[in-house]
Amino acid sequence: MEPKDAIYTRRSVRSYVMEPLDEATLDRIDGWIKDAKRLTDDPFEYD
């Protein structure tokens, strides 16, 4: 398949796991968010 053909026939495929994340994974994500370099001074929130 040519790249331009793939663009026009693109499909979104998502496969979700319905299990909650463990505490260690949530802590790693939280740490990544807190350590991320801010590109603006705009306030933000996350849950």
mmCIF file as Biopython writes it, N, C-alpha, C and O atoms, coordinates in Angstrom:
data_model
#
loop_
_atom_site.group_PDB
_atom_site.id
_atom_site.type_symbol
_atom_site.label_atom_id
_atom_site.label_alt_id
_atom_site.label_comp_id
_atom_site.label_asym_id
_atom_site.label_entity_id
_atom_site.label_seq_id
_atom_site.pdbx_PDB_ins_code
_atom_site.Cartn_x
_atom_site.Cartn_y
_atom_site.Cartn_z
_atom_site.occupancy
_atom_site.B_iso_or_equiv
_atom_site.auth_seq_id
_atom_site.auth_asym_id
_atom_site.pdbx_PDB_model_num
ATOM 1   N N  . MET A ? 1  ? 0.843   -1.179 0.000  1.0 0.0 1  A 1 
ATOM 2   C CA . MET A ? 1  ? 0.000   0.000  0.000  1.0 0.0 1  A 1 
ATOM 3   C C  . MET A ? 1  ? 0.887   1.240  0.000  1.0 0.0 1  A 1 
ATOM 4   O O  . MET A ? 1  ? 1.868   1.314  0.740  1.0 0.0 1  A 1 
ATOM 5   N N  . GLU A ? 2  ? 0.539   2.193  -0.820 1.0 0.0 2  A 1 
ATOM 6   C CA . GLU A ? 2  ? 1.249   3.465  -0.880 1.0 0.0 2  A 1 
ATOM 7   C C  . GLU A ? 2  ? 0.827   4.342  0.299  1.0 0.0 2  A 1 
ATOM 8   O O  . GLU A ? 2  ? -0.318  4.267  0.745  1.0 0.0 2  A 1 
ATOM 9   N N  . PRO A ? 3  ? 1.746   5.175  0.811  1.0 0.0 3  A 1 
ATOM 10  C CA . PRO A ? 3  ? 1.398   6.041  1.945  1.0 0.0 3  A 1 
ATOM 11  C C  . PRO A ? 3  ? 0.155   6.894  1.699  1.0 0.0 3  A 1 
ATOM 12  O O  . PRO A ? 3  ? -0.676  7.038  2.595  1.0 0.0 3  A 1 
ATOM 13  N N  . LYS A ? 4  ? 0.015   7.459  0.503  1.0 0.0 4  A 1 
ATOM 14  C CA . LYS A ? 4  ? -1.160  8.300  0.240  1.0 0.0 4  A 1 
ATOM 15  C C  . LYS A ? 4  ? -2.446  7.475  0.290  1.0 0.0 4  A 1 
ATOM 16  O O  . LYS A ? 4  ? -3.489  7.989  0.694  1.0 0.0 4  A 1 
ATOM 17  N N  . ASP A ? 5  ? -2.387  6.205  -0.113 1.0 0.0 5  A 1 
ATOM 18  C CA . ASP A ? 5  ? -3.571  5.342  -0.022 1.0 0.0 5  A 1 
ATOM 19  C C  . ASP A ? 5  ? -3.916  5.059  1.436  1.0 0.0 5  A 1 
ATOM 20  O O  . ASP A ? 5  ? -5.091  4.988  1.799  1.0 0.0 5  A 1 
ATOM 21  N N  . ALA A ? 6  ? -2.898  4.899  2.263  1.0 0.0 6  A 1 
ATOM 22  C CA . ALA A ? 6  ? -3.125  4.638  3.681  1.0 0.0 6  A 1 
ATOM 23  C C  . ALA A ? 6  ? -3.788  5.840  4.357  1.0 0.0 6  A 1 
ATOM 24  O O  . ALA A ? 6  ? -4.617  5.671  5.251  1.0 0.0 6  A 1 
ATOM 25  N N  . ILE A ? 7  ? -3.427  7.038  3.937  1.0 0.0 7  A 1 
ATOM 26  C CA . ILE A ? 7  ? -4.023  8.244  4.524  1.0 0.0 7  A 1 
ATOM 27  C C  . ILE A ? 7  ? -5.524  8.268  4.276  1.0 0.0 7  A 1 
ATOM 28  O O  . ILE A ? 7  ? -6.300  8.583  5.178  1.0 0.0 7  A 1 
ATOM 29  N N  . TYR A ? 8  ? -5.928  7.941  3.071  1.0 0.0 8  A 1 
ATOM 30  C CA . TYR A ? 8  ? -7.345  8.023  2.718  1.0 0.0 8  A 1 
ATOM 31  C C  . TYR A ? 8  ? -8.162  6.834  3.219  1.0 0.0 8  A 1 
ATOM 32  O O  . TYR A ? 8  ? -9.392  6.899  3.240  1.0 0.0 8  A 1 
ATOM 33  N N  . THR A ? 9  ? -7.505  5.766  3.618  1.0 0.0 9  A 1 
ATOM 34  C CA . THR A ? 9  ? -8.231  4.597  4.132  1.0 0.0 9  A 1 
ATOM 35  C C  . THR A ? 9  ? -7.938  4.363  5.611  1.0 0.0 9  A 1 
ATOM 36  O O  . THR A ? 9  ? -8.151  3.270  6.134  1.0 0.0 9  A 1 
ATOM 37  N N  . ARG A ? 10 ? -7.450  5.397  6.268  1.0 0.0 10 A 1 
ATOM 38  C CA . ARG A ? 10 ? -7.060  5.287  7.675  1.0 0.0 10 A 1 
ATOM 39  C C  . ARG A ? 10 ? -8.241  4.870  8.547  1.0 0.0 10 A 1 
ATOM 40  O O  . ARG A ? 10 ? -9.365  5.336  8.363  1.0 0.0 10 A 1 
ATOM 41  N N  . ARG A ? 11 ? -7.964  3.998  9.483  1.0 0.0 11 A 1 
ATOM 42  C CA . ARG A ? 11 ? -8.973  3.566  10.430 1.0 0.0 11 A 1 
ATOM 43  C C  . ARG A ? 11 ? -8.402  3.677  11.831 1.0 0.0 11 A 1 
ATOM 44  O O  . ARG A ? 11 ? -7.212  3.451  12.051 1.0 0.0 11 A 1 
ATOM 45  N N  . SER A ? 12 ? -9.251  4.024  12.761 1.0 0.0 12 A 1 
ATOM 46  C CA . SER A ? 12 ? -8.843  4.115  14.155 1.0 0.0 12 A 1 
ATOM 47  C C  . SER A ? 12 ? -9.158  2.782  14.829 1.0 0.0 12 A 1 
ATOM 48  O O  . SER A ? 12 ? -10.292 2.305  14.789 1.0 0.0 12 A 1 
ATOM 49  N N  . VAL A ? 13 ? -8.143  2.193  15.444 1.0 0.0 13 A 1 
ATOM 50  C CA . VAL A ? 13 ? -8.330  0.913  16.122 1.0 0.0 13 A 1 
ATOM 51  C C  . VAL A ? 13 ? -7.837  1.082  17.553 1.0 0.0 13 A 1 
ATOM 52  O O  . VAL A ? 13 ? -6.668  1.373  17.806 1.0 0.0 13 A 1 
ATOM 53  N N  . ARG A ? 14 ? -8.758  0.893  18.465 1.0 0.0 14 A 1 
ATOM 54  C CA . ARG A ? 14 ? -8.397  1.033  19.880 1.0 0.0 14 A 1 
ATOM 55  C C  . ARG A ? 14 ? -8.814  -0.217 20.619 1.0 0.0 14 A 1 
ATOM 56  O O  . ARG A ? 14 ? -9.894  -0.765 20.396 1.0 0.0 14 A 1 
ATOM 57  N N  . SER A ? 15 ? -7.963  -0.644 21.477 1.0 0.0 15 A 1 
ATOM 58  C CA . SER A ? 15 ? -8.261  -1.817 22.287 1.0 0.0 15 A 1 
ATOM 59  C C  . SER A ? 15 ? -7.984  -1.441 23.741 1.0 0.0 15 A 1 
ATOM 60  O O  . SER A ? 15 ? -6.830  -1.308 24.148 1.0 0.0 15 A 1 
ATOM 61  N N  . TYR A ? 16 ? -9.039  -1.274 24.507 1.0 0.0 16 A 1 
ATOM 62  C CA . TYR A ? 16 ? -8.891  -0.839 25.888 1.0 0.0 16 A 1 
ATOM 63  C C  . TYR A ? 16 ? -8.935  -2.027 26.841 1.0 0.0 16 A 1 
ATOM 64  O O  . TYR A ? 16 ? -9.673  -2.988 26.624 1.0 0.0 16 A 1 
ATOM 65  N N  . VAL A ? 17 ? -8.145  -1.946 27.885 1.0 0.0 17 A 1 
ATOM 66  C CA . VAL A ? 17 ? -8.194  -2.924 28.960 1.0 0.0 17 A 1 
ATOM 67  C C  . VAL A ? 17 ? -8.990  -2.266 30.082 1.0 0.0 17 A 1 
ATOM 68  O O  . VAL A ? 17 ? -8.621  -1.189 30.550 1.0 0.0 17 A 1 
ATOM 69  N N  . MET A ? 18 ? -10.061 -2.892 30.511 1.0 0.0 18 A 1 
ATOM 70  C CA . MET A ? 18 ? -10.971 -2.270 31.458 1.0 0.0 18 A 1 
ATOM 71  C C  . MET A ? 18 ? -10.555 -2.475 32.919 1.0 0.0 18 A 1 
ATOM 72  O O  . MET A ? 18 ? -11.370 -2.295 33.824 1.0 0.0 18 A 1 
ATOM 73  N N  . GLU A ? 19 ? -9.309  -2.846 33.151 1.0 0.0 19 A 1 
ATOM 74  C CA . GLU A ? 19 ? -8.812  -3.020 34.515 1.0 0.0 19 A 1 
ATOM 75  C C  . GLU A ? 19 ? -8.180  -1.720 34.987 1.0 0.0 19 A 1 
ATOM 76  O O  . GLU A ? 19 ? -7.489  -1.062 34.210 1.0 0.0 19 A 1 
ATOM 77  N N  . PRO A ? 20 ? -8.398  -1.331 36.246 1.0 0.0 20 A 1 
ATOM 78  C CA . PRO A ? 20 ? -7.766  -0.115 36.751 1.0 0.0 20 A 1 
ATOM 79  C C  . PRO A ? 20 ? -6.245  -0.269 36.817 1.0 0.0 20 A 1 
ATOM 80  O O  . PRO A ? 20 ? -5.726  -1.371 36.990 1.0 0.0 20 A 1 
ATOM 81  N N  . LEU A ? 21 ? -5.546  0.851  36.676 1.0 0.0 21 A 1 
ATOM 82  C CA . LEU A ? 21 ? -4.086  0.826  36.774 1.0 0.0 21 A 1 
ATOM 83  C C  . LEU A ? 21 ? -3.668  0.634  38.221 1.0 0.0 21 A 1 
ATOM 84  O O  . LEU A ? 21 ? -4.340  1.098  39.143 1.0 0.0 21 A 1 
ATOM 85  N N  . ASP A ? 22 ? -2.552  -0.056 38.409 1.0 0.0 22 A 1 
ATOM 86  C CA . ASP A ? 22 ? -2.060  -0.264 39.771 1.0 0.0 22 A 1 
ATOM 87  C C  . ASP A ? 22 ? -1.447  1.031  40.301 1.0 0.0 22 A 1 
ATOM 88  O O  . ASP A ? 22 ? -1.125  1.934  39.529 1.0 0.0 22 A 1 
ATOM 89  N N  . GLU A ? 23 ? -1.294  1.111  41.596 1.0 0.0 23 A 1 
ATOM 90  C CA . GLU A ? 23 ? -0.815  2.315  42.268 1.0 0.0 23 A 1 
ATOM 91  C C  . GLU A ? 23 ? 0.573   2.733  41.793 1.0 0.0 23 A 1 
ATOM 92  O O  . GLU A ? 23 ? 0.840   3.927  41.664 1.0 0.0 23 A 1 
ATOM 93  N N  . ALA A ? 24 ? 1.459   1.778  41.531 1.0 0.0 24 A 1 
ATOM 94  C CA . ALA A ? 24 ? 2.813   2.099  41.071 1.0 0.0 24 A 1 
ATOM 95  C C  . ALA A ? 24 ? 2.778   2.787  39.706 1.0 0.0 24 A 1 
ATOM 96  O O  . ALA A ? 24 ? 3.521   3.741  39.477 1.0 0.0 24 A 1 
ATOM 97  N N  . THR A ? 25 ? 1.934   2.317  38.810 1.0 0.0 25 A 1 
ATOM 98  C CA . THR A ? 25 ? 1.808   2.926  37.488 1.0 0.0 25 A 1 
ATOM 99  C C  . THR A ? 25 ? 1.239   4.329  37.600 1.0 0.0 25 A 1 
ATOM 100 O O  . THR A ? 25 ? 1.718   5.249  36.937 1.0 0.0 25 A 1 
ATOM 101 N N  . LEU A ? 26 ? 0.220   4.500  38.434 1.0 0.0 26 A 1 
ATOM 102 C CA . LEU A ? 26 ? -0.362  5.825  38.642 1.0 0.0 26 A 1 
ATOM 103 C C  . LEU A ? 26 ? 0.668   6.790  39.229 1.0 0.0 26 A 1 
ATOM 104 O O  . LEU A ? 26 ? 0.694   7.966  38.864 1.0 0.0 26 A 1 
ATOM 105 N N  . ASP A ? 27 ? 1.511   6.304  40.129 1.0 0.0 27 A 1 
ATOM 106 C CA . ASP A ? 27 ? 2.566   7.139  40.708 1.0 0.0 27 A 1 
ATOM 107 C C  . ASP A ? 27 ? 3.591   7.551  39.654 1.0 0.0 27 A 1 
ATOM 108 O O  . ASP A ? 27 ? 4.061   8.689  39.658 1.0 0.0 27 A 1 
ATOM 109 N N  . ARG A ? 28 ? 3.940   6.634  38.752 1.0 0.0 28 A 1 
ATOM 110 C CA . ARG A ? 28 ? 4.880   6.949  37.671 1.0 0.0 28 A 1 
ATOM 111 C C  . ARG A ? 28 ? 4.303   8.011  36.746 1.0 0.0 28 A 1 
ATOM 112 O O  . ARG A ? 28 ? 5.012   8.933  36.343 1.0 0.0 28 A 1 
ATOM 113 N N  . ILE A ? 29 ? 3.025   7.891  36.406 1.0 0.0 29 A 1 
ATOM 114 C CA . ILE A ? 29 ? 2.371   8.881  35.548 1.0 0.0 29 A 1 
ATOM 115 C C  . ILE A ? 29 ? 2.331   10.235 36.249 1.0 0.0 29 A 1 
ATOM 116 O O  . ILE A ? 29 ? 2.627   11.263 35.641 1.0 0.0 29 A 1 
ATOM 117 N N  . ASP A ? 30 ? 1.966   10.232 37.529 1.0 0.0 30 A 1 
ATOM 118 C CA . ASP A ? 30 ? 1.906   11.469 38.307 1.0 0.0 30 A 1 
ATOM 119 C C  . ASP A ? 30 ? 3.281   12.134 38.365 1.0 0.0 30 A 1 
ATOM 120 O O  . ASP A ? 30 ? 3.381   13.353 38.227 1.0 0.0 30 A 1 
ATOM 121 N N  . GLY A ? 31 ? 4.322   11.360 38.565 1.0 0.0 31 A 1 
ATOM 122 C CA . GLY A ? 31 ? 5.679   11.900 38.598 1.0 0.0 31 A 1 
ATOM 123 C C  . GLY A ? 31 ? 6.088   12.490 37.263 1.0 0.0 31 A 1 
ATOM 124 O O  . GLY A ? 31 ? 6.734   13.537 37.215 1.0 0.0 31 A 1 
ATOM 125 N N  . TRP A ? 32 ? 5.715   11.824 36.175 1.0 0.0 32 A 1 
ATOM 126 C CA . TRP A ? 32 ? 6.034   12.324 34.842 1.0 0.0 32 A 1 
ATOM 127 C C  . TRP A ? 32 ? 5.350   13.673 34.609 1.0 0.0 32 A 1 
ATOM 128 O O  . TRP A ? 32 ? 5.961   14.599 34.076 1.0 0.0 32 A 1 
ATOM 129 N N  . ILE A ? 33 ? 4.089   13.778 35.006 1.0 0.0 33 A 1 
ATOM 130 C CA . ILE A ? 33 ? 3.356   15.036 34.825 1.0 0.0 33 A 1 
ATOM 131 C C  . ILE A ? 33 ? 4.005   16.148 35.637 1.0 0.0 33 A 1 
ATOM 132 O O  . ILE A ? 33 ? 4.183   17.257 35.133 1.0 0.0 33 A 1 
ATOM 133 N N  . LYS A ? 34 ? 4.359   15.868 36.884 1.0 0.0 34 A 1 
ATOM 134 C CA . LYS A ? 34 ? 4.953   16.897 37.741 1.0 0.0 34 A 1 
ATOM 135 C C  . LYS A ? 34 ? 6.338   17.320 37.261 1.0 0.0 34 A 1 
ATOM 136 O O  . LYS A ? 34 ? 6.731   18.469 37.465 1.0 0.0 34 A 1 
ATOM 137 N N  . ASP A ? 35 ? 7.093   16.409 36.622 1.0 0.0 35 A 1 
ATOM 138 C CA . ASP A ? 35 ? 8.445   16.716 36.161 1.0 0.0 35 A 1 
ATOM 139 C C  . ASP A ? 35 ? 8.495   17.263 34.734 1.0 0.0 35 A 1 
ATOM 140 O O  . ASP A ? 35 ? 9.553   17.696 34.276 1.0 0.0 35 A 1 
ATOM 141 N N  . ALA A ? 36 ? 7.368   17.246 34.033 1.0 0.0 36 A 1 
ATOM 142 C CA . ALA A ? 36 ? 7.349   17.690 32.638 1.0 0.0 36 A 1 
ATOM 143 C C  . ALA A ? 36 ? 7.640   19.185 32.548 1.0 0.0 36 A 1 
ATOM 144 O O  . ALA A ? 36 ? 7.169   19.973 33.367 1.0 0.0 36 A 1 
ATOM 145 N N  . LYS A ? 37 ? 8.412   19.556 31.554 1.0 0.0 37 A 1 
ATOM 146 C CA . LYS A ? 37 ? 8.746   20.955 31.348 1.0 0.0 37 A 1 
ATOM 147 C C  . LYS A ? 37 ? 7.510   21.682 30.820 1.0 0.0 37 A 1 
ATOM 148 O O  . LYS A ? 37 ? 6.915   21.273 29.822 1.0 0.0 37 A 1 
ATOM 149 N N  . ARG A ? 38 ? 7.135   22.756 31.496 1.0 0.0 38 A 1 
ATOM 150 C CA . ARG A ? 38 ? 5.978   23.551 31.084 1.0 0.0 38 A 1 
ATOM 151 C C  . ARG A ? 38 ? 6.362   24.417 29.890 1.0 0.0 38 A 1 
ATOM 152 O O  . ARG A ? 38 ? 7.412   25.059 29.890 1.0 0.0 38 A 1 
ATOM 153 N N  . LEU A ? 39 ? 5.506   24.431 28.875 1.0 0.0 39 A 1 
ATOM 154 C CA . LEU A ? 39 ? 5.753   25.259 27.696 1.0 0.0 39 A 1 
ATOM 155 C C  . LEU A ? 39 ? 5.096   26.626 27.824 1.0 0.0 39 A 1 
ATOM 156 O O  . LEU A ? 39 ? 5.484   27.572 27.138 1.0 0.0 39 A 1 
ATOM 157 N N  . THR A ? 40 ? 4.090   26.732 28.712 1.0 0.0 40 A 1 
ATOM 158 C CA . THR A ? 40 ? 3.419   28.001 28.961 1.0 0.0 40 A 1 
ATOM 159 C C  . THR A ? 40 ? 3.174   28.127 30.455 1.0 0.0 40 A 1 
ATOM 160 O O  . THR A ? 40 ? 3.400   27.188 31.219 1.0 0.0 40 A 1 
ATOM 161 N N  . ASP A ? 41 ? 2.714   29.291 30.852 1.0 0.0 41 A 1 
ATOM 162 C CA . ASP A ? 41 ? 2.344   29.502 32.253 1.0 0.0 41 A 1 
ATOM 163 C C  . ASP A ? 41 ? 0.849   29.290 32.469 1.0 0.0 41 A 1 
ATOM 164 O O  . ASP A ? 41 ? 0.329   29.603 33.539 1.0 0.0 41 A 1 
ATOM 165 N N  . ASP A ? 42 ? 0.164   28.768 31.476 1.0 0.0 42 A 1 
ATOM 166 C CA . ASP A ? 42 ? -1.272  28.537 31.580 1.0 0.0 42 A 1 
ATOM 167 C C  . ASP A ? 42 ? -1.536  27.518 32.693 1.0 0.0 42 A 1 
ATOM 168 O O  . ASP A ? 42 ? -0.830  26.515 32.804 1.0 0.0 42 A 1 
ATOM 169 N N  . PRO A ? 43 ? -2.557  27.781 33.513 1.0 0.0 43 A 1 
ATOM 170 C CA . PRO A ? 43 ? -2.887  26.817 34.570 1.0 0.0 43 A 1 
ATOM 171 C C  . PRO A ? 43 ? -3.501  25.547 33.955 1.0 0.0 43 A 1 
ATOM 172 O O  . PRO A ? 43 ? -4.115  25.601 32.889 1.0 0.0 43 A 1 
ATOM 173 N N  . PHE A ? 44 ? -3.332  24.426 34.628 1.0 0.0 44 A 1 
ATOM 174 C CA . PHE A ? 44 ? -3.938  23.178 34.147 1.0 0.0 44 A 1 
ATOM 175 C C  . PHE A ? 44 ? -4.258  22.292 35.336 1.0 0.0 44 A 1 
ATOM 176 O O  . PHE A ? 44 ? -3.708  22.450 36.426 1.0 0.0 44 A 1 
ATOM 177 N N  . GLU A ? 45 ? -5.158  21.360 35.096 1.0 0.0 45 A 1 
ATOM 178 C CA . GLU A ? 45 ? -5.543  20.358 36.109 1.0 0.0 45 A 1 
ATOM 179 C C  . GLU A ? 45 ? -5.581  18.998 35.435 1.0 0.0 45 A 1 
ATOM 180 O O  . GLU A ? 45 ? -5.725  18.902 34.216 1.0 0.0 45 A 1 
ATOM 181 N N  . TYR A ? 46 ? -5.452  17.966 36.222 1.0 0.0 46 A 1 
ATOM 182 C CA . TYR A ? 46 ? -5.634  16.617 35.712 1.0 0.0 46 A 1 
ATOM 183 C C  . TYR A ? 46 ? -6.204  15.744 36.817 1.0 0.0 46 A 1 
ATOM 184 O O  . TYR A ? 46 ? -5.996  16.004 38.002 1.0 0.0 46 A 1 
ATOM 185 N N  . ASP A ? 47 ? -6.920  14.713 36.419 1.0 0.0 47 A 1 
ATOM 186 C CA . ASP A ? 47 ? -7.520  13.749 37.350 1.0 0.0 47 A 1 
ATOM 187 C C  . ASP A ? 47 ? -6.944  12.377 37.114 1.0 0.0 47 A 1 
ATOM 188 O O  . ASP A ? 47 ? -7.319  11.423 37.796 1.0 0.0 47 A 1 
#
